[in-house]
């Protein structure tokens, strides 16, 4: 029985998660205002995996208008 991890399936997800977290944090620190405290959004982005970054982009960012 082969119990090795299928890295060819997992690696793209890890790369996507890393890219989203980095882009989310850069966007967060450049934003003048957010919906909620910036420190909380940083924790959500870092601990929420892909969903934390997506939640920031959908809910956390305030419109520039």
Rosetta blueprint (number, residue, H / E / L):
1 X L
2 X L
3 X L
4 X L
5 X L
6 X L
7 X H
8 X H
9 X H
10 X H
11 X H
12 X H
13 X H
14 X H
15 X H
16 X H
17 X H
18 X H
19 X H
20 X H
21 X H
22 X H
23 X H
24 X H
25 X H
26 X H
27 X H
28 X H
29 X H
30 X H
31 X L
32 X L
33 X L
34 X E
35 X L
36 X L
37 X L
38 X H
39 X H
40 X H
41 X H
42 X H
43 X H
44 X H
45 X H
46 X H
47 X H
48 X L
49 X H
50 X H
51 X H
52 X H
53 X H
54 X H
55 X H
56 X H
57 X H
58 X H
59 X H
60 X H
61 X E
62 X L
63 X L
64 X L
65 X L
